[in-house]
Amino acid sequence: MTAIKNIAIIAHVDHGKTTLVDKILHHCQLFRDNEESGELILDNNDLERERGITIVSKNVSVQYKDTKVNIIDTPGHADFGGEVERVLNMADGVLLLVDAFEGPMPQTRYVLSKAIELGKKPIVVINKVDKENCQPDVVQDKVFDLMFNLGASEEQLDFPTIYGSAKQGWMSEDYNKPTEDVAALMDAVLEHVPSPKVEQGPLQLQITSIDYSSFIGRIAIGRVNRGEIRENMNVVLLKRDGSSVKSKVKELFTFEGLGKKKAESAEAGDIVALAGVDGFEIGDTIADPENPDAMKTIPIDEPTMSMTFTVNNSPFFGKEGEFVTSRHLRDRLFKETEKNLALRVEETDSPDSYLVYGRGVMHLSVLIETMRREGYELQVGQPQVIIKEVDGKKMEPVETLYIDTPEESSGKIIELVTQRKGEMLVMEPRGDVMHLEFEIPSRGIMGLRTQILNVSAGEAIMAHRFHEYQGWKGDIPKRMAGVLIAHDTGTAIAYALNNLQDRGKFFVGPGDEVYEGMIVGENTRENDLTLNVIKTKKLTNMRSSGADDKTKIAPKIELSLEENLEYIDGDEYVEVTPKSIRLRKIHLKEHERKKYAKK
């Protein structure tokens, strides 16, 4: 049996996890010298590359000094936290990556607390020591304090620290002495990460991750806890509810480099992927049919937000998408729940709409973006937080919000957050930025990012994580301005837009197709206003002075998918198609809206 080490890399968003994995893969000579591998090798779907974040955890393995090292790259964004918890069960040690300037951030704290609860030994990697004004020593002390506050054991607190710059491709035990490669880190992994504990006994494997292949269907990924697993072996699947199903392993794979390699058998301690077992869920155990013994199930985090997904019924439906019916939508949403565990789908009274529950706006927007790229047309309603009732009291989710902002805009930001029922906990200067911490209802965070970026000229950094359920905090002021609504269906005309510019800011430009009831802009006042943006100039044979002056129209405002989801009100939808994102009123006709408003 070869020596095996299983490690998970955990860090806050953008602290350099995936870049570090790139350098480890190169150091262990996974690629030929003449092979083009590119950057961020593990961010293999387009959305991950565009946003620069990891959404789904990945497994890779490298060979270093006669030891097989299985590396698990985990997501850093709070909305994908459910993903991290499960994969930590496969690892024996964690590399905690921390930015040498920013220090431990909210997401670091969340994932680290999970790793400490599971008794994993961390190796602290202080990355980006080439940044200006960074304080590696201070950051190391902060990590120690954080681990102490999270209740780490003495052994966990006695952690090794490696310093370096993943971008420049070096790691060292002393940040003043840069090296040529990441060997110092790999040596620390071999020295400090314990080998997998191998228990004696019949087969036991817990499913901690799910993959999907269009050729062989659902693939279960997990670590062999004890015994040996072989191809074509008869096994029993022990489910969460206590039931058991007999099954057979048709194909077995181990991880090698960036891919999977077919294997005949695998021993305890190794991470494997297997096909052929049907109907499994995360946390189920695959065991020996003679001696079925289930492992403790993994708790899955509850969703905190819901959104209505409905078929596209706007006047432009079916023009741009391939999948437009309620059957297409239903099948796609239920297929997503097979591998996206923090997601739940419920049917509603209407056959055309579904309630989708997720961990946050980001979590749900990634699903919507993926669907539109696959050719789906759909409409989504305003995100709603999930309210619970405890002992007759109305409770809502509250989050801890962290903001780093230039000092001159800190006053405006505090005002914005307190308007949304936020309570300030911490305010301290860090270098040339002000660090603020608040407790704020999840409802208050929706739409806040855009406002904070506006008042800080795009310089503020904002992060938040779920804290707990607390009593209802009362009403939060909604969007202050009303919207501008198209009166007729047709093409927006420059002449009409020019004459209406004093009414507000427009989301459409000349030549854009609009329909009755579509939201075309934001009103300068609080009420909604219906406008005719397709009005053309009447041609006469009379000349007037100034008739042919050039028109100057302010450029249209283009919002991202997340900004649109946070912008809409309760009586509005975001219409999403492969080519367009539009805002509309649920009731397109003006008399219907008036009737609905009276109710």
C-alpha positions in Angstrom: 0.0 0.0 0.0 1.4 3.5 -0.9 1.5 6.2 1.7 -1.5 8.5 1.4 -2.1 12.1 2.8 -5.6 13.7 2.4 -5.7 17.5 2.7 -8.4 20.1 2.1 -7.5 23.7 1.3 -9.8 26.2 3.0 -9.8 30.0 2.8 -11.9 33.1 2.3 -12.9 34.1 -1.3 -9.9 35.4 -3.3 -7.2 34.5 -0.9 -5.5 32.3 -3.5 -6.6 28.7 -3.0 -6.9 27.7 -6.6 -3.6 29.6 -7.6 -1.8 27.6 -4.9 -3.1 24.3 -6.2 -1.9 25.3 -9.7 1.7 25.7 -8.3 1.5 22.4 -6.4 0.4 20.6 -9.6 3.4 22.2 -11.5 5.8 21.5 -8.7 4.9 17.8 -8.7 5.4 17.7 -12.5 1.9 16.8 -13.4 2.3 18.4 -16.8 5.0 17.9 -19.4 7.3 20.8 -19.9 5.9 21.6 -23.3 2.2 21.3 -22.2 0.0 24.4 -22.0 -2.0 24.2 -18.7 -3.2 27.8 -18.3 -4.0 29.4 -15.0 -6.7 28.5 -12.3 -6.6 24.9 -13.7 -9.3 23.7 -11.3 -11.8 26.4 -12.1 -13.1 24.4 -15.0 -16.5 25.8 -15.6 -17.0 29.2 -17.4 -18.9 30.7 -14.4 -16.0 30.0 -12.0 -13.5 31.5 -14.4 -15.6 34.6 -15.1 -16.4 35.3 -11.4 -13.0 34.2 -10.1 -14.5 32.0 -7.4 -14.7 28.3 -6.8 -18.3 27.1 -6.7 -17.9 23.3 -6.6 -15.2 21.5 -4.6 -12.7 19.5 -6.7 -10.5 16.6 -6.0 -7.0 16.2 -7.5 -4.0 14.1 -6.5 -0.3 14.4 -6.9 2.7 12.1 -6.2 5.3 13.7 -3.9 8.3 11.8 -2.5 6.6 8.3 -2.8 3.5 9.7 -1.1 0.1 10.1 -2.8 -1.4 13.5 -1.7 -5.1 13.9 -2.4 -6.0 17.6 -2.5 -9.5 19.0 -2.1 -10.0 22.6 -3.3 -13.1 24.0 -1.5 -15.3 27.0 -2.3 -14.7 30.2 -0.3 -18.0 32.0 -0.6 -20.5 31.7 2.3 -23.4 30.6 0.0 -21.4 27.4 -0.9 -20.5 26.7 2.7 -22.5 23.5 2.7 -20.1 22.1 0.1 -17.1 22.6 2.4 -18.4 21.0 5.5 -19.0 17.7 3.8 -15.7 17.4 2.0 -13.8 18.1 5.2 -14.9 14.6 6.3 -12.6 13.2 3.5 -9.5 15.1 4.7 -7.1 14.3 7.6 -5.6 17.8 7.7 -6.4 21.3 6.4 -4.3 24.0 4.8 -5.7 27.2 6.1 -4.8 29.9 3.6 -4.9 33.5 4.9 -4.1 36.8 3.1 -1.1 38.5 4.6 -2.8 41.9 4.4 -6.5 41.1 5.1 -6.0 38.5 7.8 -8.7 36.0 8.8 -12.0 36.9 7.1 -15.6 35.9 7.9 -15.6 32.8 5.7 -12.2 31.7 7.1 -13.8 31.7 10.5 -16.8 29.7 9.4 -14.9 26.9 7.6 -12.2 26.8 10.3 -14.8 26.3 13.0 -16.1 23.3 11.1 -12.5 21.9 10.7 -11.8 22.3 14.4 -15.0 20.6 15.4 -14.0 17.6 13.3 -10.6 17.5 15.0 -8.5 18.3 11.9 -5.0 19.6 12.3 -4.4 22.8 10.4 -1.2 24.0 8.6 -1.5 27.8 8.3 -0.3 29.2 5.0 0.1 33.0 5.0 -0.2 34.0 1.3 0.5 37.2 -0.6 3.4 38.3 1.6 4.6 40.3 -1.5 1.7 42.7 -1.0 2.5 46.3 0.2 1.7 47.1 3.9 1.2 43.4 4.7 1.9 42.2 8.3 2.5 38.4 8.2 3.4 38.3 12.0 0.3 40.2 13.1 -1.9 37.9 10.8 -0.3 34.8 12.4 -1.2 36.1 15.9 -4.8 36.8 14.7 -5.1 33.3 13.3 -3.9 31.9 16.7 -6.5 34.1 18.6 -9.2 33.0 16.2 -8.5 29.3 16.7 -8.3 29.8 20.5 -11.7 31.6 20.4 -13.1 28.7 18.3 -12.1 26.2 21.1 -9.1 24.5 19.3 -7.3 21.8 21.3 -3.7 22.3 22.4 -2.5 20.0 19.6 -4.4 22.1 17.0 -3.0 25.4 18.4 0.5 24.0 17.9 0.2 24.6 14.2 3.1 25.0 11.7 3.1 28.3 9.7 4.4 28.6 6.1 4.7 32.0 4.4 4.9 32.7 0.7 3.3 34.0 -2.5 1.3 31.5 -4.5 1.2 33.9 -7.4 5.0 34.1 -7.6 5.2 30.4 -6.9 7.3 30.2 -3.6 6.7 29.0 0.0 9.1 29.3 2.9 9.2 29.0 6.7 10.5 32.5 6.9 8.9 35.2 4.8 12.1 37.2 4.6 13.8 34.3 2.8 11.9 33.6 -0.4 12.6 30.2 -2.1 12.3 29.0 -5.6 9.3 26.6 -5.3 6.6 25.3 -3.0 8.7 22.4 -1.6 8.6 23.9 2.0 4.8 23.5 2.0 4.8 20.0 0.6 7.4 18.9 3.2 5.2 20.4 5.9 2.2 18.4 4.6 4.2 15.1 4.8 5.5 16.0 8.2 2.4 17.4 10.0 -0.7 15.9 8.3 -1.5 12.5 9.9 -1.9 9.5 7.6 -5.4 8.2 7.3 -6.5 6.1 10.3 -7.2 2.7 9.0 -9.7 0.7 11.0 -9.8 -3.1 10.7 -13.0 -4.7 9.6 -15.4 -5.0 6.6 -16.0 -2.3 4.0 -17.3 1.1 5.1 -17.4 4.2 2.9 -19.4 7.4 3.4 -20.6 9.4 0.4 -19.5 13.0 0.9 -19.8 14.4 -2.7 -21.7 13.7 -5.9 -20.5 14.0 -9.5 -22.6 13.5 -12.6 -21.7 12.0 -16.0 -24.0 11.8 -19.0 -22.5 8.4 -19.8 -22.7 6.6 -16.5 -25.1 8.7 -14.5 -24.6 9.7 -10.8 -21.2 9.1 -9.4 -20.6 8.8 -5.6 -17.4 10.2 -4.2 -16.2 9.4 -0.7 -13.3 8.1 1.4 -12.9 4.4 2.2 -13.1 4.4 6.0 -12.2 0.7 6.4 -11.8 -2.5 4.4 -11.3 -2.7 0.7 -13.6 -1.8 -2.2 -13.4 -3.7 -5.5 -14.9 -3.4 -8.9 -18.1 -5.6 -9.4 -18.3 -6.1 -5.7 -21.8 -6.6 -4.1 -22.5 -3.9 -1.5 -25.4 -2.6 0.6 -26.4 1.1 0.6 -27.4 2.2 4.2 -29.6 5.3 3.9 -30.2 8.3 6.2 -33.7 7.0 7.2 -32.3 3.6 8.3 -33.4 1.6 5.3 -30.9 -0.5 3.2 -30.7 -1.3 -0.5 -28.6 -4.1 -2.0 -26.4 -2.9 -4.9 -23.3 -3.5 -6.9 -20.2 -1.4 -7.7 -20.0 -1.4 -11.5 -17.0 0.9 -12.0 -14.4 2.2 -9.6 -12.1 5.1 -10.0 -9.3 6.7 -7.9 -8.1 10.3 -8.4 -4.9 10.7 -10.3 -3.7 14.2 -11.4 -6.6 16.2 -12.6 -8.7 13.2 -13.6 -10.1 9.9 -12.5 -8.3 6.6 -13.2 -10.1 3.3 -13.4 -9.1 1.0 -10.6 -9.8 -2.6 -9.7 -9.6 -2.1 -6.0 -8.9 0.6 -3.4 -7.9 0.3 0.3 -8.9 2.2 3.4 -7.7 5.8 3.5 -8.0 6.5 -0.2 -10.6 8.8 -1.9 -12.6 7.0 -4.6 -15.4 7.6 -7.1 -17.8 4.8 -7.9 -20.7 4.2 -10.4 -23.5 1.7 -10.4 -25.0 2.4 -7.0 -28.4 4.0 -7.4 -30.6 6.2 -5.2 -27.9 7.4 -2.9 -27.8 10.7 -1.0 -25.0 12.6 0.8 -24.1 11.0 4.1 -25.3 7.5 3.1 -22.9 4.6 3.8 -21.8 1.9 1.4 -21.0 -1.2 3.4 -20.4 -4.9 3.3 -23.6 -6.9 2.7 -22.6 -9.5 5.4 -21.8 -6.9 8.1 -23.7 -3.7 7.3 -22.5 -0.9 9.7 -23.6 2.7 9.0 -21.4 5.7 9.7 -22.8 8.8 11.5 -24.8 10.9 8.9 -23.5 14.4 7.9 -25.9 17.3 8.8 -26.7 19.5 5.8 -27.1 23.2 6.4 -30.7 24.6 6.1 -31.5 27.1 3.3 -32.1 30.7 4.4 -33.7 32.2 1.3 -36.4 31.3 -1.2 -37.4 32.4 -4.7 -40.2 31.7 -7.1 -39.2 30.2 -10.4 -41.9 30.3 -13.1 -42.1 29.8 -16.8 -41.6 32.8 -19.1 -45.0 34.1 -20.1 -43.9 37.5 -21.3 -44.9 38.7 -24.9 -41.3 37.8 -25.9 -41.4 34.2 -24.7 -39.8 31.4 -26.8 -37.9 33.9 -29.1 -34.4 33.3 -27.6 -34.6 30.1 -25.6 -34.8 26.4 -26.4 -36.4 25.1 -23.2 -39.5 27.1 -22.4 -42.2 24.8 -21.0 -43.1 24.1 -17.3 -42.0 20.4 -17.9 -38.5 21.5 -19.0 -38.3 23.8 -15.9 -39.5 21.2 -13.5 -37.1 18.5 -14.8 -34.1 20.8 -14.7 -34.8 22.0 -11.1 -35.2 18.5 -9.7 -32.1 17.4 -11.6 -30.2 20.2 -9.9 -31.2 18.9 -6.4 -29.4 15.6 -7.2 -26.0 17.3 -6.9 -26.6 20.7 -5.3 -27.4 19.7 -1.7 -28.1 23.1 -0.1 -31.0 23.5 -2.7 -34.6 22.5 -2.2 -37.4 22.6 -4.7 -41.2 22.6 -3.8 -44.1 22.5 -6.1 -46.8 25.3 -5.7 -50.5 25.5 -6.3 -49.7 26.6 -9.9 -48.3 24.0 -12.3 -46.1 26.7 -13.8 -44.2 27.9 -10.7 -41.8 26.3 -8.2 -40.4 27.5 -4.9 -36.6 27.1 -4.8 -34.8 27.4 -1.5 -31.1 28.2 -1.3 -28.3 29.6 0.9 -28.3 33.1 -0.5 -28.8 35.3 -3.6 -25.4 34.3 -5.0 -26.2 30.5 -4.6 -29.5 31.0 -6.5 -28.1 33.3 -9.1 -25.4 30.8 -10.1 -28.2 28.3 -10.8 -30.1 30.8 -12.8 -27.0 31.8 -14.8 -26.2 28.1 -15.5 -29.8 27.5 -16.7 -29.8 30.4 -19.1 -26.5 29.3 -20.6 -28.1 25.9 -21.2 -30.9 27.5 -23.2 -33.7 27.9 -20.6 -36.1 30.7 -20.4 -37.6 31.5 -17.0 -38.9 34.2 -14.7 -37.9 34.6 -11.1 -39.6 36.6 -8.3 -38.1 38.7 -5.5 -35.8 36.7 -3.1 -37.6 36.1 0.3 -35.9 35.2 3.6 -37.2 32.1 5.3 -39.1 33.1 8.5 -39.6 30.6 11.3 -42.0 30.6 14.2 -40.5 29.6 17.6 -42.8 29.6 20.7 -45.3 31.8 18.9 -42.6 34.4 18.1 -41.7 35.4 14.5 -37.9 34.8 13.9 -35.8 35.8 11.0 -32.2 35.0 9.9 -29.6 37.5 11.1 -26.1 37.7 9.6 -22.8 39.2 10.7 -21.7 41.8 8.1 -18.0 42.8 7.6 -17.1 45.9 5.6 -13.6 47.3 4.8 -13.9 50.8 3.4 -11.8 53.9 2.8 -12.2 56.2 5.9 -14.0 59.1 4.0 -16.9 56.9 3.0 -17.3 55.0 6.4 -19.9 57.5 7.7 -22.2 57.1 4.7 -21.9 53.3 4.9 -22.8 53.2 8.6 -25.9 55.3 7.8 -26.9 52.9 5.0 -26.5 49.8 7.2 -28.3 51.3 10.3 -31.3 52.3 8.0 -31.6 48.6 7.3 -31.8 47.6 11.0 -28.0 46.9 11.3 -26.3 47.2 14.6 -22.6 48.1 14.7 -20.4 45.8 16.7 -16.8 46.8 15.8 -15.2 49.9 14.2 -11.4 49.9 13.9 -8.8 51.4 11.5 -6.6 48.9 9.6 -3.9 50.6 7.7 -5.6 53.1 5.4 -9.0 51.4 5.6 -11.7 51.3 8.2 -13.0 47.9 9.3 -16.7 47.7 10.3 -18.7 44.8 11.7 -22.5 44.7 12.0 -25.3 42.4 12.9 -28.0 42.8 10.3 -31.2 40.9 9.2 -30.6 38.9 6.0 -33.4 41.0 4.4 -31.3 44.1 4.9 -28.4 42.7 2.9 -30.4 42.4 -0.3 -29.5 45.3 -2.6 -27.0 46.7 0.0 -23.9 45.8 -2.0 -24.8 48.1 -5.0 -25.4 51.0 -2.6 -22.2 50.5 -0.7 -20.2 50.3 -3.9 -21.8 53.5 -5.1 -21.0 55.5 -1.9 -17.5 54.2 -1.7 -16.7 54.7 -5.4 -16.3 50.9 -5.8 -13.6 50.6 -3.1 -15.4 48.9 -0.2 -15.1 45.2 0.4 -18.1 43.5 1.9 -18.6 40.0 3.3 -21.3 38.4 5.4 -22.1 35.0 7.0 -25.2 33.6 8.6 -25.2 34.1 12.4 -28.5 32.9 13.9 -32.2 33.3 14.0 -33.4 36.3 16.1 -36.7 38.0 16.7 -38.3 40.0 13.8 -36.7 43.4 13.5 -39.6 45.2 12.0 -40.0 46.8 8.5 -37.0 47.7 6.5 -37.3 50.6 4.0 -37.7 49.2 0.5 -36.4 50.7 -2.8 -36.9 54.4 -2.5 -37.6 55.2 -6.1 -40.4 54.0 -8.3 -39.9 52.5 -11.8 -40.6 53.6 -15.4 -42.9 51.2 -17.2 -43.3 50.8 -21.0 -46.8 51.7 -22.3 -46.7 49.8 -25.6 -44.8 47.0 -27.3 -42.3 47.9 -30.0 -38.8 49.3 -30.4 -37.4 52.1 -28.1 -36.8 55.2 -30.1 -34.0 57.8 -29.4 -36.5 60.7 -30.0 -38.8 59.4 -27.3 -36.0 58.6 -24.8 -34.5 62.0 -25.3 -37.7 63.8 -24.4 -38.2 61.6 -21.3 -34.7 61.9 -19.8 -35.8 64.2 -17.0 -38.2 61.4 -15.8 -35.3 59.2 -14.6 -32.5 56.8 -15.6 -33.2 54.2 -18.3 -32.3 50.5 -18.5 -33.0 50.4 -22.2 -31.4 52.2 -25.1 -32.5 53.2 -28.7 -33.2 50.1 -30.8 -34.0 47.8 -27.8 -37.2 45.8 -28.0 -39.7 46.6 -25.2 -43.2 45.3 -24.4 -46.2 46.7 -22.4 -45.6 46.3 -18.7 -41.8 45.9 -19.0 -39.6 48.1 -16.6 -37.5 50.4 -18.8 -36.0 52.6 -16.1 -36.0 54.1 -12.6 -38.2 57.0 -11.8 -36.8 60.1 -10.0 -39.9 60.0 -7.7 -41.4 57.4 -5.4 -44.3 56.4 -7.6 -44.3 54.1 -10.7 -44.9 55.9 -14.0 -46.0 54.5 -17.4 -44.3 56.0 -20.4 -44.4 55.8 -24.2 -40.8 55.0 -25.2 -41.7 54.0 -28.8 -43.1 57.3 -29.9 -41.6 58.5 -33.2 -41.2 62.0 -34.5 -44.0 63.1 -36.7 -42.8 64.1 -40.1 -44.3 67.4 -41.5 -43.2 69.6 -44.3 -43.0 72.6 -41.9 -39.5 73.6 -40.8 -38.9 74.9 -37.3 -35.8 76.3 -35.7 -33.9 73.6 -33.7 -35.9 70.8 -35.3 -32.8 68.8 -36.3 -30.6 69.4 -33.3 -28.5 66.4 -32.3 -30.0 64.4 -29.4 -27.8 63.4 -26.5 -29.0 60.5 -24.5 -27.4 59.3 -21.3 -26.1 55.7 -21.7 -28.5 53.0 -20.4 -27.7 51.4 -17.0 -26.8 47.7 -17.3 -27.3 45.7 -14.1 -25.9 42.2 -13.5 -28.2 39.2 -12.7 -27.6 39.5 -9.0 -28.2 43.3 -9.0 -31.5 42.7 -10.9 -32.6 40.1 -8.3 -31.8 42.5 -5.5 -33.4 45.4 -7.3 -36.9 44.1 -7.9 -39.9 44.5 -5.6 -42.6 42.0 -4.6 -44.8 42.8 -7.7 -42.0 42.4 -10.2 -40.2 39.6 -12.0 -36.7 39.2 -13.6 -37.2 37.6 -17.0 -34.1 35.6 -17.9 -33.4 34.2 -21.4 -30.1 33.0 -23.0 -29.6 36.4 -24.6 -31.4 38.9 -22.4 -32.2 39.8 -18.8 -35.3 42.1 -18.5 -37.3 43.5 -15.6 -41.1 43.4 -15.8 -44.2 43.9 -13.6 -46.1 40.7 -12.8 -49.3 42.3 -14.1 -48.5 43.8 -17.5 -51.7 45.8 -18.1 -52.0 49.0 -16.1 -55.7 48.4 -15.1 -54.7 45.0 -13.7 -51.9 46.6 -11.6 -54.4 49.2 -10.2 -56.8 46.5 -9.3 -54.1 44.4 -7.7 -52.8 47.5 -5.7 -56.3 48.1 -4.3 -56.4 44.6 -2.9 
